[in-house]
């Protein structure tokens, strides 16, 4: 099988050679005995010739039995060889199946490696996204803390401005009350001044009239004096 020498064939050939050699030896022995018998046909028969014939017959029967046994052994060996050949074919088919399964397993392992590579890539991407999410969460926490601090600062500033506004409002209220009070006082003073102004104006009119009257009197007196002192004209 597959160009290799069959050990069964070697064994069978060896047995055939051995049997052939034994057969040839038995035949030569038988031929020698027959020739001896032929040569001694003229002589009277002796009991030894009968023993030789019996021995030759026994040897031929043993050889035939041996040949039959060897033929049976060869047939059994040939059947065993056929079975062995069948087993070898089954073994070869099993080897082919194993090789095919190995190839399929190699393909499966390659596919598994590719899937594992994709899984690692997805895991790396997920890790990066998780890191980005953690960074965003950290930034949000920092922003929240900063916003909280800013809100506290704004609340403090707002409370401070409210206090300032309340103080300014109180001061404005006081200023408004004071302004109203001063306005009332000024109005009262204005009314008093108007009353006094009316009196002063009445006095001024009276003085003015007196002054005008006095000026008119002086003017009339001056005119009379000038008329009296002027010499008569031709």
Secondary structure, 3 states (H helix, E strand, C coil): CCCCCCHHHHHHHHHHHHHHHHHHHHHHHHHHHHHHHHHCCCCCCCHHHHHHHHHHHHHHHHHHHHHHHHHHHHHHHHHHHHHHHHHHHHHHHHHHHHHHHHHHHHHHHHHHHHHHHHHHHHHHHHHHHHHHHHHHHHHHHHHHHHHHHHHHHHHHHHHHHHHHHHHHHHHHHHHHHHHHHHHHHHHHHHHHHHHHHHHHHHHHHHHHHHHHHHHHHHHHHHHHHHHHHCCCCC
